[in-house]
Amino acid sequence: MVTQVLALALWWGAQQPPGVQDLDYQIYSEPPRLLLNQRRLRLLKRERERESIRWQQFDTLMRGRARMSEPGFALALWGAVAGQPGACREAAEWASRANAADPAQLRQIALVYDWCQPQAGEALTQMMARKLAAALSSRAGDARHVRSLAFAAIVMADSEPKASEAALRYAVEAWWQRRIAPDLRRGAFPFSTREQLYAMTEFLHVIRDNLRLDLREGLDQWFEELPPLLLLSYYPQPWPAAENEYRIPAYWEPGEPDLREAIFSRAAEFALVAYDANARPHQFLQGWLMMDRFLMRGESGIAYEFLWANPYQPGLSFTYMPDVFHGRGRLLVRSSWEEDAAWFGLWEGRAQLFLGGKRILVRPEAQPRPLELGPVRVLFAPGGLPFETGWLPPPEEGEKAVEEVAFIVGLEREMRYEVEVDGEEMFEAASDSGGILELRFQPGRKAGVRIRKAQR
């Protein structure tokens, strides 16, 4: 029995990133503790001094008394950066009436408490503190709930140390390490909306800032693949809204897109860049984000835009990224990085084509004709098999030859297949968790290809 307990303890320790076992979950950092660390606050104040385009838009909306979608967050941010005591007190008055059972409002209450407490006055501060303290016992919910719980725990650490420690231990060990990290190791995407994805990025920031713990450790591949997955999950054609253009993440529902998803997607990308600006995939994200036509100017997006954007951070042009993402049982392909490009996506067993500004549902089981997107051909099994390589024209003199890539979709999942190519030795290749098989061929060579399930 003792041996079994010891083995279990060793296994559990192996699942933790370095340092988790030794954490006491005590908070020693000085306010502000949530998102506005001293470096970021200096950057935002510098943006105000130089009257950057983001500050001007944010300041104009706040001075014009625009109906901000998250008034507590917006007022507290404006008050903290501009030194506006009146804005901070108004934010605290809003927080005193807010519903702490709503994770979005709990987040705002915590931000107001953290950023505006000196200007709020004792009575409003105590009202916010009671709401935050009562929320520390919550344990259920998605990424938004856990992020907001962590916010509350961090700002209440001085007055409610035991409850704060218990909440943070739950958030890091029970939620992240036992629920989320195993999904990420398997390549899953456990965030059903971009709002949840953004909540995850805020959670990473505040845990690192206050506990000196990087929760990405041991999950390098998932986080390295996240930026290209995000960039290739957008339809090529932007959506023209009244306030600005939006890049629209692919979606299944009928009708027009939910612009909140576009807002939180962009906010999540900004927050990822801010978390690790030196990571090469994040540098491509920065190049993607720093285009003024997509700057979020409306009441729902400008506070996130101003909080996270760093125009001083150099980026790389996203056009140098591959325009194909294949991984985690997903396939996302663009014919080019131009906005009139064709786009194909397959995930969770469903497929969609974006062509000529229209979304087209693709039914792989109906065995449609192969799709060609630049050097990529998507074939639907079994009707698309066998097939022939050499669909690209030979390169002209001086042009670089482009490798042809075939994706066969609709195969059995995680199954080995024998592949025969004319003039070559037979080899084996495996389909992924989405039933997708990827094959690459030398450019300019016509050859027949046959695929069959490998003999066990």
C-alpha positions in Angstrom: 0.0 0.0 0.0 2.8 2.4 0.9 4.5 1.6 -2.5 1.2 2.5 -4.3 0.8 5.8 -2.5 4.4 6.7 -3.2 4.0 5.8 -6.9 0.8 8.0 -7.1 2.6 10.9 -5.4 5.5 10.6 -7.9 3.1 10.5 -10.8 1.2 13.5 -9.6 4.4 15.5 -9.1 5.4 14.6 -12.7 2.2 16.2 -14.0 3.0 19.6 -12.3 5.2 22.2 -14.0 8.3 23.1 -12.0 7.5 25.0 -8.8 3.8 24.0 -8.5 4.4 21.6 -5.7 6.2 24.3 -3.7 3.7 27.1 -4.1 2.0 28.5 -1.0 -0.3 30.6 -3.2 0.4 33.7 -1.1 0.3 37.0 -3.0 3.2 39.4 -2.2 2.9 41.7 -5.3 1.8 45.3 -4.9 -1.3 46.7 -6.5 -2.3 47.0 -9.3 -2.0 43.2 -9.5 -4.4 42.5 -12.4 -3.1 43.0 -16.0 -1.9 46.6 -15.3 1.6 45.7 -14.1 4.0 48.6 -13.8 5.5 48.1 -17.2 2.1 48.0 -18.9 0.9 51.0 -17.0 3.9 53.0 -18.1 3.3 52.0 -21.7 -0.3 53.1 -21.5 0.5 56.4 -19.9 3.1 57.0 -22.6 0.4 56.3 -25.2 -1.8 58.9 -23.6 1.0 61.4 -23.6 1.8 60.9 -27.3 -2.0 60.9 -28.0 -1.8 57.7 -30.0 -4.7 56.7 -32.2 -5.9 54.1 -29.7 -5.8 56.5 -26.8 -7.6 59.2 -28.8 -10.4 56.9 -29.7 -10.8 55.5 -26.2 -10.6 58.9 -24.6 -13.2 60.3 -27.1 -15.7 57.6 -26.3 -15.2 58.0 -22.5 -15.5 61.8 -22.6 -18.5 61.5 -24.8 -20.3 59.2 -22.3 -20.6 56.4 -24.8 -22.5 53.3 -23.6 -19.5 51.0 -23.1 -20.4 47.3 -23.1 -18.2 46.8 -20.0 -18.6 50.0 -18.1 -16.7 49.0 -15.0 -13.7 47.8 -17.0 -13.7 50.8 -19.3 -14.1 53.4 -16.5 -11.4 51.9 -14.3 -8.9 51.7 -17.2 -9.6 55.3 -18.2 -9.4 56.5 -14.6 -6.1 54.6 -13.9 -4.4 55.8 -17.1 -5.7 59.4 -17.2 -5.6 60.0 -13.5 -9.4 60.6 -13.4 -10.6 60.2 -9.8 -14.2 60.8 -10.9 -14.0 58.0 -13.4 -12.7 55.6 -10.8 -15.5 56.5 -8.4 -18.1 56.1 -11.1 -16.5 52.6 -11.8 -16.8 51.8 -8.1 -20.4 52.8 -8.1 -21.1 50.6 -11.0 -19.3 47.7 -9.3 -21.3 48.1 -6.1 -24.4 47.4 -8.2 -22.9 44.6 -10.3 -23.8 40.9 -10.1 -20.8 39.0 -8.9 -22.5 35.7 -9.9 -21.9 36.7 -13.5 -18.2 35.9 -14.4 -18.0 38.9 -16.7 -19.2 41.3 -14.0 -17.1 39.6 -11.3 -14.1 40.2 -13.5 -15.0 43.9 -13.7 -15.6 44.2 -10.0 -12.1 42.8 -9.3 -10.5 45.1 -11.9 -12.2 48.2 -10.4 -11.2 47.1 -6.8 -7.6 46.6 -8.0 -7.2 49.7 -10.1 -9.4 52.3 -8.4 -9.5 51.5 -4.7 -7.8 54.7 -3.5 -10.3 56.9 -5.3 -13.4 54.7 -4.5 -13.8 55.7 -0.9 -14.3 53.4 2.1 -18.0 52.7 1.7 -17.8 51.6 -2.0 -14.6 49.7 -1.3 -16.2 47.7 1.4 -19.2 46.9 -0.8 -16.9 45.6 -3.6 -14.9 43.6 -1.0 -18.0 41.8 0.2 -19.0 40.8 -3.3 -15.4 39.6 -4.0 -15.1 37.7 -0.8 -18.4 35.9 -1.3 -17.3 34.8 -4.8 -14.2 33.0 -3.4 -16.1 29.9 -2.6 -17.2 29.2 -6.2 -15.6 26.2 -7.8 -17.7 25.4 -11.0 -17.6 26.9 -14.4 -15.6 27.4 -17.6 -12.5 29.5 -18.3 -14.4 32.7 -17.7 -15.5 31.6 -14.3 -12.1 30.4 -13.2 -10.3 33.5 -14.6 -12.7 35.7 -12.6 -12.3 33.6 -9.5 -8.5 34.0 -9.8 -9.0 37.8 -10.2 -11.1 37.9 -7.0 -8.6 35.7 -5.1 -5.6 37.8 -6.0 -7.1 41.2 -5.1 -8.6 39.8 -1.8 -5.3 38.0 -0.8 -4.5 40.6 1.9 -7.9 40.6 3.7 -9.0 36.9 2.9 -5.7 35.0 2.8 -7.0 31.5 3.5 -10.0 31.7 1.1 -7.7 33.4 -1.5 -5.1 30.6 -1.2 -7.8 27.9 -1.5 -9.3 29.5 -4.6 -5.9 29.9 -6.3 -4.9 26.3 -5.5 -8.2 25.1 -7.1 -7.6 27.3 -10.2 -4.1 26.2 -10.8 -4.1 22.6 -9.6 -7.6 21.3 -10.0 -8.7 23.3 -13.0 -5.6 24.0 -15.0 -3.4 21.0 -14.2 -6.1 18.3 -14.0 -8.7 19.5 -16.5 -7.1 21.8 -19.1 -3.5 20.7 -19.3 -4.3 17.1 -20.2 -6.6 18.3 -23.0 -3.8 20.5 -24.3 -1.3 17.6 -24.2 -3.7 15.6 -26.4 -3.9 18.5 -28.8 -7.6 19.3 -28.0 -9.0 22.8 -28.0 -11.0 23.0 -24.7 -12.3 26.6 -25.2 -15.6 26.5 -27.0 -15.7 30.3 -27.7 -13.1 33.0 -28.3 -14.3 34.7 -25.1 -13.2 31.6 -23.2 -9.9 31.6 -25.0 -9.3 35.3 -24.0 -10.2 34.4 -20.4 -7.4 31.8 -20.5 -4.9 34.4 -21.7 -5.9 36.7 -18.8 -5.5 33.8 -16.4 -2.0 33.1 -17.7 -1.0 36.7 -17.2 -2.2 37.1 -13.6 -0.8 33.8 -12.4 2.6 34.6 -13.8 2.5 38.2 -12.6 1.5 37.3 -9.0 2.8 33.7 -8.5 5.8 33.8 -10.8 4.5 30.6 -12.5 4.3 30.1 -16.2 1.5 27.6 -16.8 2.6 27.0 -20.4 5.5 24.8 -19.2 5.3 21.3 -20.6 2.7 22.5 -23.2 5.1 24.0 -25.7 3.6 22.4 -28.8 0.0 23.5 -28.1 1.0 27.1 -27.6 3.4 27.1 -30.5 0.6 25.9 -32.8 -2.0 28.2 -31.4 -1.1 31.4 -33.4 -1.1 29.7 -36.8 -4.3 27.9 -35.9 -5.9 31.3 -35.0 -4.7 33.1 -38.1 -5.9 30.4 -40.4 -9.3 30.0 -38.7 -10.4 33.4 -40.1 -12.3 33.7 -43.4 -10.1 35.6 -45.9 -12.7 38.4 -46.5 -13.1 40.9 -43.7 -16.5 42.0 -42.4 -17.2 45.7 -42.9 -18.9 47.0 -39.7 -19.8 50.6 -38.9 -16.9 51.2 -36.6 -14.1 49.2 -38.3 -13.4 46.1 -40.3 -13.4 42.7 -38.5 -11.7 39.5 -39.3 -14.3 36.8 -38.7 -13.4 33.4 -37.2 -15.1 30.5 -39.0 -18.5 29.5 -37.5 -21.3 27.1 -38.2 -24.4 29.0 -37.2 -26.6 30.5 -40.0 -26.8 34.2 -40.4 -24.3 37.0 -39.8 -21.3 36.6 -37.6 -21.2 37.3 -33.9 -18.8 40.3 -33.7 -18.1 39.6 -30.0 -16.3 36.5 -31.1 -14.2 38.6 -33.5 -13.5 41.1 -30.7 -12.4 38.5 -28.1 -10.3 36.7 -30.8 -8.4 39.8 -31.5 -8.0 40.6 -27.8 -6.7 37.1 -27.1 -4.1 37.5 -29.9 -3.0 40.8 -28.4 -2.7 39.2 -24.9 -0.7 36.3 -26.3 1.8 38.7 -27.9 2.0 40.6 -24.6 2.7 37.4 -22.7 5.7 36.4 -24.8 6.7 39.0 -27.5 9.8 37.1 -28.4 8.2 33.8 -29.5 8.4 33.6 -33.3 4.7 32.6 -33.8 3.7 35.6 -31.7 5.8 37.9 -33.9 3.6 36.7 -36.9 0.6 37.5 -34.7 2.0 41.0 -34.1 2.4 41.6 -37.8 -1.2 40.4 -38.3 -2.6 42.7 -35.6 -0.8 46.0 -36.5 -3.1 47.0 -39.3 -5.1 50.1 -38.5 -8.1 49.2 -40.6 -8.8 46.4 -38.1 -8.2 48.6 -35.0 -11.3 48.1 -32.8 -12.9 51.5 -32.4 -16.3 50.6 -31.0 -17.7 50.6 -27.5 -17.1 46.8 -27.1 -13.5 46.6 -28.4 -11.6 49.8 -27.8 -10.8 49.1 -24.1 -9.2 45.8 -25.1 -7.4 47.4 -28.0 -6.0 50.1 -25.9 -5.1 47.8 -23.0 -3.1 45.2 -25.0 -1.8 46.7 -28.2 1.9 47.5 -28.3 2.8 49.5 -31.4 6.5 49.6 -30.4 6.8 45.8 -30.6 8.2 44.7 -34.0 6.4 42.0 -35.9 6.9 39.7 -38.8 4.7 39.7 -41.9 2.1 37.0 -41.6 2.4 36.4 -45.4 5.6 34.5 -44.7 3.7 32.0 -42.7 2.4 28.7 -44.3 -1.2 29.1 -45.4 -2.0 25.6 -44.2 -2.6 24.3 -40.7 -3.0 20.6 -40.1 -3.0 19.3 -36.6 -5.2 18.4 -33.7 -7.6 16.7 -36.1 -8.1 20.0 -37.9 -7.4 21.1 -41.4 -7.4 24.8 -42.4 -6.2 25.9 -45.8 -6.1 29.2 -47.7 -5.3 29.4 -51.4 -3.2 32.5 -50.6 -3.0 35.3 -48.0 -5.0 37.6 -50.3 -8.4 38.7 -49.2 -10.1 37.2 -52.3 -8.6 33.7 -51.5 -10.5 30.5 -51.2 -10.6 28.9 -47.8 -11.4 25.4 -46.5 -11.8 24.2 -43.0 -12.5 20.8 -41.4 -12.8 20.2 -37.7 -15.0 18.2 -35.4 -16.1 16.1 -38.3 -17.6 19.0 -40.3 -16.3 20.8 -43.3 -16.8 24.2 -44.8 -15.7 26.1 -47.9 -15.4 29.9 -48.2 -15.5 31.1 -51.8 -16.5 34.3 -53.4 -17.5 35.8 -50.1 -19.9 32.9 -49.3 -19.8 30.1 -46.8 -20.6 26.8 -48.3 -21.2 23.7 -46.2 -19.3 20.7 -47.5 -20.5 17.2 -46.7 -17.5 14.8 -46.9 -19.8 11.8 -46.8 -21.3 12.9 -50.1 -17.8 12.5 -51.7 -17.6 15.9 -53.4 -15.1 16.6 -56.2 -11.5 17.4 -55.0 -10.8 21.0 -54.0 -7.8 22.8 -55.2 -6.4 25.6 -53.1 -3.0 26.7 -54.6 -0.6 23.8 -54.2 -3.0 22.0 -51.9 -5.6 19.5 -53.1 -8.3 18.2 -50.7 -9.7 14.8 -51.6 -12.7 13.1 -50.1 -12.5 9.4 -49.4 -13.4 7.0 -50.8 -14.6 8.7 -53.9 -11.5 10.8 -54.3 -9.2 7.8 -54.5 -7.1 6.8 -56.4 -5.8 10.1 -57.7 -2.9 11.6 -59.7 -0.2 14.0 -58.8 1.1 16.8 -61.0 -1.9 19.2 -60.7 0.4 22.2 -60.6 1.9 23.5 -63.9 5.6 23.1 -64.1 7.5 26.2 -62.8 8.8 28.6 -65.3 12.5 29.3 -65.6 13.7 31.0 -62.5 10.7 30.2 -60.4 10.9 28.2 -57.3 9.2 24.8 -57.5 6.3 24.4 -55.0 5.7 21.1 -53.3 2.3 19.6 -53.9 0.3 18.6 -50.8 -2.7 16.3 -50.8 -5.0 15.9 -47.8 -7.3 12.9 -47.9 -10.2 13.4 -45.5 -13.0 11.1 -44.4 -10.7 8.2 -43.6 -10.8 6.1 -40.4 -9.3 8.0 -37.5 -5.7 7.2 -36.4 -5.4 4.3 -38.9 -2.4 3.2 -40.8 -2.6 3.2 -44.6 -0.4 1.8 -47.4 0.4 4.3 -50.0 1.6 3.4 -53.5 3.0 6.0 -55.9 3.9 5.0 -59.4 7.7 4.5 -59.7 8.3 4.5 -55.9 8.4 2.0 -53.1 5.2 1.6 -51.1 5.2 3.2 -47.7 2.8 3.5 -44.8 1.3 6.7 -43.4 -1.2 7.3 -40.6 -4.4 9.3 -40.6 -4.9 11.7 -37.6 -7.6 12.0 -34.9 -9.8 13.7 -37.5 -9.4 11.0 -40.2 -7.1 13.2 -42.3 -4.1 11.8 -44.1 -1.4 14.3 -45.4 0.8 13.4 -48.3 3.5 15.5 -50.0 4.8 15.1 -53.6 7.6 16.4 -55.6 6.5 19.2 -57.9 6.0 18.7 -61.6 5.8 14.9 -61.6 2.7 13.1 -62.8 2.1 9.8 -61.0 -0.8 7.7 -59.9 -1.4 7.3 -56.2 -3.4 4.4 -54.5 -4.2 4.2 -50.9 -5.6 1.2 -48.9 -5.8 0.3 -45.3 -2.6 -1.4 -44.0 -2.7 -5.1 -43.3 -2.4 -5.7 -39.5 
